[in-house]
Amino acid sequence: MVSYKDLGLVNTKDLFAKAMAGKYAIPAYNFNNLEQLQAIVQACVETKSPVILQVSSGARKYANATLLRNMAKGATEYAKELGYDIPIVLHLDHGDSLALCKECIESGFSSVMIDGSHLPYEENVALTKQVVDFAHSQEHYVTVEGELGILAGIEDDVVAEHHTYTEPDEVEDFVKRTGVDSLAISIGTSHGATKFTPDQCTRNADGVLVPPELRFDILEEIEKRLPGFPIVLHGSSSVPMEYVRIIEQFGGKVPDAVGIPEEQLRRAAASAVCKINIDSDGRLAMTAMIRKVFAEQPSEFDPRKYLGPARDELKKLYMYKNQNVLGSAGKA
């Protein structure tokens, strides 16, 4: 067994308390490879932001659990080399079983999500409590995120065609019976780069799709039911159209792309929402730069020459998110 403390990581407990008091959200950036990790650490050190390194089950398989653990340790050491010892969390995104959560906890993760949202309510409660009991043992002291409600869209192995909004009437009972440290809720965000269908949106004067507003009424009711309790938003990429245009300019296709408006994320970050998950935006930024290099330099075959610009663009994007959307800059 490897403890996250030996890797230089922290869990989310104190970070969430500070985020809620300071009315900002901590970025949870998904990563799958070295360049993404470099970009995240560089961006968060330069903006002095705490960060949650987020890994899906699919990403863990892709990276290899042993390599991943050492990448996380390297991230904490790299941050110090860059000049600022920011708090770093290694978090399992959308864990779907007790066995997977146990494996991650015993291999150095400092936080895990158990997603039983697709199960009947009582089964979700039972599964989540099993994970919490294991994670909260004195031997581990790992924090746990649960979920109520279902987000539409696709993210790795997580697929859902329709939203199921979180029921405020269930949140008090769920948190009390499971002992979770934070709760992911469904208020209209979704996974992927097409978060809403065109018929769910309106079009502005320029013909750009404008998505419906998030269900802040549900969030506000949950805040009343669980005052001071950390809330998490999944599927919160803004889908910057400049990256979509670059991808399509150089041969790609991202049809009907539409994300969550930044002003709505700013509003959420000033509430009980203290963790905001962002994945698709990073994929779009990297893909846009890679396609651009391939189109403009067709003879290039050195991976560093196209992954390097992709990494640099991702760093730029995440610095912007920390400073201008999440409010986490300067909070490390």
BAVO-375702 format. One record per residue: residue in three letters; x, y negated, z of N, C-alpha, C, O in turn. Coordinates in steps of 0.001 Angstrom, whole numbers, plus 500000, padded with zeros to 6 digits. Each point is the difference from the previous one (the first is absolute). Layout:
% BAVO-375702
AlaXYZXYZXYZXYZ...
***
This chain:
% BAVO-375702
Met500829501202500000499171498798500000500865498746500000501030499949500672Val498549499041498574500686498719499928499052498917500503498861499904499544Ser501604499293501385499186498889500492500227498764499146501121499716499580Tyr497796499551500169500126498761499224500922498996500685500616499169499332Lys499482500900501976500871499072500730501469500222499620500795499060499973Asp499549502200499735501375500296499586500308499454498609501165499862499626Leu497799499831499618500164499443498650499970498473500000500179499371498958Gly499593500034502225499943498547500085498639499424499686499868498791499813Leu499104502067500126498653499562499658499201499640501250500402500319501119Val498463499015498678499068499692501085498612500489499598499728500228498821Asn499390499933502183498615500295499646499220498682499872500586498921500087Thr498116501168499709499236498789499673499389499284501195499439498918499833Lys500649501642501357499234499471501135500294498527500286499083499179499994Asp502170500481500253500348498612500310499853499100498778499621498835500124Leu500678501704498701499888499200498775498564499557499770499750498855499624Phe499313502048500600498596499648499783499507498996501038499223499101499678Ala501223501050501550499603499047501041500475498593499651499263499029500171Lys501978500865499337500540498691499620499285499451498767499734498801499919Ala499957502064499132499320499559498783498608499473500320499564498997499434Met499753501670501458498652499552500343500049498661500739499175499119499760Ala501787500741501129500130498729500729500408498868499068499564498861500174Gly501278501450498831500500498972499089499161499791498766500291499118499193Lys498650501696500644499071499892498861500716500145498655499862499160499110Tyr500897501915500768500617500361498736499906501515499843499644500703500946Ala500670499791497879499977501442499750501398500485499635500758499303499326Ile499567501900501131501296500592499681499884500738498665499060500768499799Pro501888499006499290499940500693498714500294501483500152500934500398500696Ala498250500408498640500249501438499904500225500296498529499048500126499229Tyr502219499986500385500380500173498602500348501457499730500869500569500660Asn498454500029498374500314501373499624501295500053499192500298499099499217Phe500465501977500991501200500183499185500199501464499663499555500895500720Asn501131499326498158500269501350499510501467500224499657500444501142499882Asn500318497760499954501377500174499537500918498948500606499557499135500756Leu501719500949498906501021499132500576499758498534499670500102499139500875Glu499577500573497860499842498606499590498837499331500721500101498834500384Gln498805501880499803498873499437500748500401499718501451499651498959500558Leu501076501970500037500433499813501379500945498812500123499869499198500924Gln501087500681498148500907498849500011499218498689499934500274499068500757Ala498761500866498340499219498776499813499221499638501253499947498833500388Ile499449502167500245499208499750501204500882499459501123499669498997500633Val501454501677499607500876499583501100500585498614499721500029499153500893Gln500434500609497890500558498697499665498961498895500184500290498965500600Ala498509501254498889498950498986500089499636499697501445499813498841500370Cys500086502204500444499559499798501380501113499428500884499717499254500937Val501532501085498777501103499379500733500090498517499650500136499162500891Glu499790500510497828500152498604499581498843499129500479500176498799500210Thr498638501795499965498863499230500526499810500218501502499084499443500606Lys501793501376499988499912500322501431498606500496500372499346499471500899Ser500226501558498382498688500596500213500141501423500513500846500747499510Pro498343499646501468499918501425500333499407500738498810499332499390499166Val500899501903500745499472500733498849499675501437500361500643500613500852Ile498339499908498472499641501405500110500348500667498682499396499707498968Leu501579501193501068500350500803498828498990501128499922499919500840500896Gln499322499172498040498859500902499930500249501093498969500425499728498878Val499303501511501520500279501156499154498760500888499950499501500447501032Ser500014499799497764498880500927499845500514501430500057501206500240499951Ser497878500696500152500385501412499973500711500327498688500991500731499989Gly498497498721498901500625500243498703501388499414499912500902500615499432Ala499284498186501132501321499364499978500990500791500849501177500103499654Arg498351500449501448500873500804500870500482501241499261501167500379500105Lys497938500247499151500392501165499214500988499593498906500971500705499728Tyr498764498161499660500846499522498902501414499689500492500983500336499339Ala499110499020501824501295499546500499500798501103500690501230499968500004Asn498070501010500581500572501038500857500084499466501429500540498920500241Ala498920501849500694499877499550501383501351499641500623500094499025500746Thr500943501744498959501322499727500576500587498712499434500500499158500746Leu499439500693497945500489498766499390499212498797500500500567498938500260Leu498138501234499871499143498903500436500377499524501397500095498799500253Arg500118502148500648500387499642501368501291499188500003500119499010500722Asn500830501412498478501270499287499956499903498664499264500764499078500286Met498304500813498771499740498709499365499446499003501020500367498825499997Ala498744501661500877499443499123501030501087499544500967500046498832500386Lys500824502091500002501120499624500871500903498996499283500460499028500599Gly499783501217498128500805499073499212499360498631499903500697498986499979Ala497973500977499962499291498715499911500249499152501237500214498793499890Thr499762501826501287500228499237501237501433499486500066500248498884500455Glu500692501940499087501404499579500005500259498943498929500784499074500208Tyr498557501070498656500142499041498903499486498623500416500603498979499669Ala498279501001501059499453498720500467501021499271500875500172498787499885Lys500497501958500985501018499381500851501167499477499164500531498922500267Glu499860501845498727501086499555499124499629498703499278500851499145499756Leu497873500726499911499536498799499308499873498798500931499809498869499553Gly500301501393501740500085498884500935498860499790500953500020499049500781Tyr498928501859499180498902499799500949499367501346500320499594500734499100Asp500325499579502165499506501294500474498477499950500094499449499856501092Ile499871500262497773498538499923499997499391501296500536500600501063499846Pro498222498872500778499316501227500418499499500769498770499332499432499136Ile500996501855500793499602500837498876499259501232500515500463500689500908Val498382499568498496499175501164500313500051500947498808499985499544498856Leu500074501764501386499824500998498945498652500666500235499785500659501017His499310499157498021498594500368500193499528500978498927500264499804498814Leu499040501246501607499350500922499079498654499420499586499151499714500844Asp500661500116497860498763499455499453499078501147499576500418500899499271His498347499065501180498987500990499620500416501437500289499872500873499141Gly500623499368502062500206501377500410498663500721500038499003499425500437Asp500957501825499113498711500685499890499868501230500885498997500710499934Ser502017499546500898499922501177500869500844499793501245500927499191500012Leu498739501550501032500794499982501228501410500507499712500975499461500524Ala499132501573498644501316500583499703500919498977499341501169499890500369Leu498311499362498658500820498996499318500427498905500972501155499574499988Cys497923499970500847500343498957500973501060500493500975500915499253500346Lys498975501981500096501007500566500902501366500036499331501003499622500605Glu499037500835498137501267500060499273500660498631499915501205499861500207Cys497986499133499485500544498654499860500492499454501340501071499397500074Ile498153500813500970500385499526501324501313500640500439500864499333500569Glu499278501955499167501202500725500434501203499747499092501118500405500317Ser498645498919498545501122499700499106500371498523500007500790499557499166Gly498633499654501792500463498635500182499034498889499654500361498828500112Phe498416501495499468499019498941499749499607499373501332499859500695501005Ser499965497988498995499623499309501236498523499685500060499505499518501020Ser499788500748497901498566499727499919499407500936498956500632500280498981Val498158500202501270499328500854499020498548499582499862499383499505500943Met500086500705497863498564499839499786499391501381499797500500500804499214Ile498426499455501499499219501198499725498684499536499387499201499319500642Asp500598501061498119498820499557499257498971501121499954500066500886499149Gly498993499061501768498891500952500004498716499364499502498907500498500272Ser501225498396498997498820499233499593499091500770499046498810499701499895His501752501297499405499195500794499070499219501103500713499146500646499395Leu501143499569501883499355501053500780498720499486500646499831498788500138Pro499265502101500261498878499578500843500536499306501253501099500311500461Tyr498140498764500082500472499139501087500626500793501152501113499690500424Glu498186501325500086500511500738501155501298500729499682500861500133500870Glu499292500339497896501251500655499611501137498983499903501141500305500347Asn498547498493499183500991498925499956500475499667501410501198499846500236Val497866500044500694500344499722501395500911501100500552501029499710500612Ala498591501543499170500763501120500565501415500055499423500965500175500744Leu499163499677497936501314500052499366500877498840500453501177500186500310Thr498247498620499726500764498823500400500489500130501436501139499645500303Lys498012500860500577500406500171501403501132501016500139500884499830500839Gln499095501210498355501094500985500037501333499337499664501011500236500661Val498972498940498312501232499317499591500451499024501079501185499937500328Val497874499304500223500334499029501047500603500698501210501006499543500542Asp498393501552499883500503500719501176501441500451499791500818499922500916Phe499490500549497881501366500437499705500952498807499919501088500021500574Ala498488498944498709500873498843499765500282499217501265501095499466500174His497912500463500719500128499180501203500699500722501146500169499431501079Ser500233501797498702500688500711501077501277499262500360500579499296499173Gln499849500872502058501202499305500481501217500319499141500919499191499876Glu499071501983499542501119500446499175500119499179498714501093499855499452His497759499599500059500002499343498691499722498503500061500800499209499500Tyr498083500386501100499569498599500081499944499347498622500530498909499787Val498818501782499289499771499507498640498583499433499927499074500568500577Thr500757498318498719498686499373499880499217500619498848500573500504499033Val498083499444501098499118500681499053498944499038499457499381499238500742Glu500437500824497943498949499242499304498927500981499547500308501027499394Gly498432498657500899498882500805499520499251499244498922500362498872499668Glu498601501735499782499213499321498971498530500352500117499631501153500222Leu499529497816499622498552500149499892499550499267498747500354498839499792Gly498869501836499377499616499429498716500937500500498923501115500434500289Ile498429499505498458500777500539498879500222498918498956499062499309499602Leu502195500546499952500339499062498939499910500701498654500466501128499846Ala498934498200499184499980500529498648501390499886499383500849499265500504Gly499384501470498394501257499887499277500882501219500163499605501002500596Ile501611498893498857500950501109499998501333499533500567500533498974499579Glu500003501776501373501350499757500513500629501341500305499655500647500988Asp501281499775498149500603501324500103498914501076500042499258500166499032Asp500644500565502077499020501083500084498654499537500546499072500802500105Val500806497922500241498761499479500571499131499453498877500367499024499345Val498482501604500432499117499612498901498580499861500525499493500891500681Ala499859497978498999498596499797500359499352499114498942500572498987499596Glu498236501397499957499332499250498947499225498806500538499807499017499285His499747501052501962499133498946500527500442499564501395500585500774500758His499118497965499559500231499484501348498986500603500980498845500241499650Thr501604499990501560499090500205501120500455499017501071501038500203500631Tyr498189498730499578500423498973500941500025500550501425499209500871500363Thr501707498606500422500098500392501403498747499556500747499527498877499826Glu499945502010501001498820499697500817500452499432501342500605500722500792Pro499117497998499483500417499425501291499481500775501197500641500024501050Asp498202500612498802499430500753501114500869501182500411499882500489501124Glu500996499980497978500817501171500305501358499656500601500624500850500636Val499849497909499171501399499713500322500319500121501491501046500536500368Glu498062498971500486500274500076501443500133501443500441500945500360500700Asp498106500462498888500011501408500383501249500691499459500632500784500708Phe499722498928498043501152500655499368501295499666500733500787500891500320Val499429497838499943501237499577500664500069500547501429501054500444500457Lys497828499516500227499974500481501391500282501498500068500750500449500867Arg498669500314498246500116501459500063501311500522499421500459501075500386Thr500149498176498693501235500490499378501260499428500624501034500669500023Gly498899498098500487501186499358500559500957499449498955501169499761500304Val498355500032498463500874499472498946500528498612500362499389499271500782Asp501749500382498636500637498708500252499548498921499034500101498811500302Ser499397501598498531499499499048499009498984500721499131499943501229499969Leu499262497986499329498917500586499210499940499369498620499862498784499872Ala500242502049499089499802499549498623498507499989499709499292500970500273Ile500243497921499170498568499863499720499777499735498518500921499606499284Ser497864500612500269499616499765498610499041498816499946498870500077500481Ile501608498809498916499159498809499856500008499489498557499651498848499741Gly500753502023499319499948499607498605501316500058499259500016499859498777Thr501107500348501930501266500219499304499981501407499400499170500828500375Ser501747499437498695500048501333499406501401500275499462500795499083499796His499486502183499981501321500407499525500126499790498492499008500013499271Gly502229499793500278500269499901498575500022498573499494499832499051500767Ala500381500803497909500095498675499380498660499504499465499877498833499627Thr499125502036500332498647499612499593499099500200501207499393501058500167Lys500525497922500669499314500130501280498489499839499887499255500391500899Phe500302499030497991498574499815499760499724500253498527500846499705499155Thr498004500827500530499616500154498606499539498641499471499585499147500784Pro500482500638497887499593498701499455498588499579500384499735498813500186Asp499351502158499934498620499626500339499846499581501460498963499456500380Gln502056500792500439499973499523501385500526498573500116499840499363501041Cys500787500133497898500655498694500024499226498982499177499111500350499224Thr501243498394500958499568498932499102501228499541499216501124500387500318Arg498661498795498667501125499467499235500038498482500141498972499328499922Asn502253500139500291500128498546500100500053499375498608499834500689498994Ala500397498000500959499985499276498723501060500512499028499849499862498786Asp501225500730501746501068500529499152499777501461499613500834500613499334Gly498030499932501095499696501388499678500656501016500902499964501197499718Val500644498337501378500680500900500932498990500578500989499127499292500503Leu501008502005499766499097500658500946500198499460501413501128499884500479Val497772499789500178500030499512501383499280501028500866498807500237499812Pro501899500372501128499385501074500792499035499469501055500053498822500353Pro499066502041500151499113499598501091500791499786501288501102500529500144Glu498356498718500772500688499739501262499969501236500888499044500776499988Leu502016499385500774500044501086500975498891499829501032499495498897500212Arg500138502200500420498914499965500991500549499537501355500186500788500928Phe500062497903499144500500499435501254498975500097501119500359499939501176Asp498374500212498472498974500169501036500221501302500764499786500056501211Ile500647500999498076500297501270500673501226499841500889500010500463501141Leu501028498879498334501212499767500791499679499211501264500475500349501081Glu498737498606498800499665499169501159499196500778501034500178499811501203Glu498950501052498334499217500809500939500900501010500722499822500258501190Ile501142500309498082500939500935500625500863499269501030500306500550501057Glu500084498219498636500775499208500964499210499783501287500570500009501092Lys498126499797498780499157499828501194499920501288500798500014499981501231Arg499903501136498063499875501296500680501325500433500628500012500665501035Leu501126498948498323501323500412500470500903498779500149500968499864499252Pro498743499256501684500835498796500128501445500344500313500291500789500899Gly500621498595498329501421500216500234500547501307499482501123500372500340Phe498109500343498838500466501301499494500546499849498584499371499333499179Pro501794501273500505500632499839498681499218500686498875499658501180500081Ile500075498049498883499289500486498821500951500013498802500890499156499895Val498918501798499214500870500190498837499172499916498719498880500506499937Leu501687498847499045499385499981498673500870500779499018501174499684499811His498245501326499574500652500721498916499592499369498668499083499181499944Gly501610501211498988499599499581498660499952498498499820499044499476499427Ser501976499817501055499944498540500050500965499311499041500460498892500276Ser499844501742498618500807499334498978499175498936499285498792500152499816Ser501875498773499785499324498900499300500020500179498483499296499290499283Val501509501658500226500123500292498566500330498729499205499166499526499228Pro502043499917500953500382498764499292499908500167498489500592500912499422Met498652498185499947499750500148498572501257499775499157500077500479498868Glu500912498793501675501218499811499207500704501329499739500606500186498945Tyr499316500744502018500612501305499793499167500849499043500546500724499167Val498147499185500953499123500723499079500262499542498567500076500823499088Arg500062497865500713500246499462498648501342500479499449500098500343498822Ile500943499682502025501306500474499537499919501476499604500517500397498956Ile498841500401501871499861501429499708499292500204498665500433500812499182Glu498476498451500599499234500169498767500727499391498800499866500490498879Gln500908498435501355500782499394498925501019500978499440500297499986498805Phe500238500866502067501050500924499585499495501443499910500740500947500267Gly497989499203499352499497501313499615499202500767501033499469501064499682Gly500426498444501538499248500709501021498527499654499969499576499127499243Lys499638501559501583498575499741500094499572500042501468500212500997500690Val499186497914499775499423499952501346498596499411499844499779498837500336Pro499280501948499162498686499456499659499204499547501224500020500639501051Asp499277498236498778499088499484501032500670499839501358499367500215501034Ala501920499407498971500720499845501264499442498815500783499845498906499457Val499860501316501800499527498916500881500297500399501436499751501136500405Gly500786497915500366500398500296501370499239499181501025498965499407499697Ile501559500567501524499391499251501102500586498591499996501219499854500098Pro497955499104499793500526498630499976500830499688501247499660500404501113Glu501419498878498673500916499702501102499328499229501126500310500223501170Glu498773498872498494499352499215501062499185500892500934499856499696501184Gln499610501409498281499258500921500855500947500791500909499665500309501143Leu501517500011498332500990500690500832500527499077501095500246500445501122Arg499928498277498559500430499031501023498952499915501122500336499957501183Arg498412500021498419498925499949500997500012501251500870499833499916501216Ala500365501240498163500047501247500759501185500020500954499878500455501137Ala501282499047498399501213500020500821499873499137501242500702500231500985Ala498416498780498988499795499120501160498969500565500967499673499367501004Ser499814501824498694498983500633500846500640501133500795501185499941500330Ala498040501078499972500529501168500708500817500908499081500615500960500465Val499396498745498249500782500805499058501476499677500182500433498888499696Cys500341502067500795501411499732500262500925500925499207501209500005500229Lys498241500769498853500799500805499067499274500006498661498830500374499923Ile501871499208499022499414499968498668500872500830499068501198499750499871Asn498191501240499478500711500943499142500081499484498564498997499576499425Ile502189500464500012500212499532498628500879501013499268501127500272500411Asp498344500276498507500723500990499214499945499673498510501041499898499350Ser497749499937500103499848499798498549500752498774499497500566500033498907Asp499449498890501867500715498798499565501473500302499737500573499522499021Gly500029501266501850501404500357499825500215500863498769500989499834499287Arg498093501081500463500104500845498812499908499148498727500749500207499046Leu498323498839500958499825499134498832501249499157499744500446499869498860Ala500117499559502216501180499141499858501173500781499414500673499522499087Met499568501665501432501125500794499512499773500478498572500907499947499170Thr497884500518500547499694500488498657500119498889498967500497500220498896Ala499042498574501472500092498861499082501450499716499619500308499794498826Met500587500194502172501400499690499713500689501122499231500825499738499124Ile498843501499501195500606501124499274499566499984498539500823500182499103Arg497888499602500658499517499932498609500655498835499251500335500121498822Lys499843498764501863500610498827499372501435500306499574500399499673498883Val500375500952502001501383500347499665500038500987498834500790499838499070Phe498359501179500983500001500993498915499669499360498655500577500368498977Ala498486498664501022499597499367498749501072499043499476500269499945498801Glu500332499310502114500959498973499582501410500555499811500810499411499283Gln499486501727501361501325500606499889499845501500499705500303500839500848Pro499227499485497954499657501400499688501174500970500058499790501210500085Ser501436498288499871501155500904500066500447500283501432500907500804500217Glu498471498548500753500426500156501402499557501355500545498835500374499869Phe502091500359500740499632501269500612500621500188501385499918501087500572Asp500698497868499965500529500047501362498853499677500961499491498880499980Pro500088502077500865498866499752500899500171498757500871499017499352500359Arg502222500317499980500217498818500834499593498719499281499642499009500637Lys500415501019498030499731498790499224498512499725499844499614498878499673Tyr499534502134500557498565499730499995499362500131501386499009499330500290Leu501549501521500560499494500082501373500461498812500841499303499587500927Gly501865499864498754500484498822500727499076498800499837499586499421501004Pro500069500179497760499043498901499824498635500302500619499342499096500514Ala500229502164499441498729500375500624500064499792501513499066499473500603Arg502034500942499994500209499792501444500000498514500345499393499598500992Asp501274499593498210500088498567500290498634499329499912499689499114500797Glu499499501302498244498656499432499867499119500423501172499191499215500495Leu500974502028499941499227500497501144500354499226501264499119499643500783Lys502165500101499415500437499202501145499346498613499964499497499520501016Lys500512499855497833499393498675499834498514500039500352499499499114500691Leu499799501916498831498575500142500287499747500147501495499106499355500547Tyr501684501496500118499755500261501415500385498814500888499380499789501042Met501612499452498569500300498770500737498813499042499928499634499366500990Tyr499774500542497821498819499148499825498851500493500881499330499198500650Lys500441502104499373498912500553500818500191499645501474499066499557500668Asn502158500645499829500274499724501416499789498529500338499445499666501046Gln501003499460498057499966498564500270498639499363499757499589499109500743Asn499710501344498222498836499271499542498661500724500103498949499396499786Val501086501892500540498744500763500061499784500589501397498952499787500610Leu502020500939499885499839500715501266500349499178501229499511500272501096Gly501334498723498720500406499155501130501015500653500912500172499565501138Ser500515501484498383500922500738500865501417499443500000500819500388500832Ala499474498702498238501348499417499929500339499267501294499187499246500535Gly502023500988499953500432499353501228499508500668501268500236499488501094Lys499080501652498786499408500652501186500804501191500494499598500656500962Ala501531499637498398500787501170500412500541499816501423500686500881500518
***
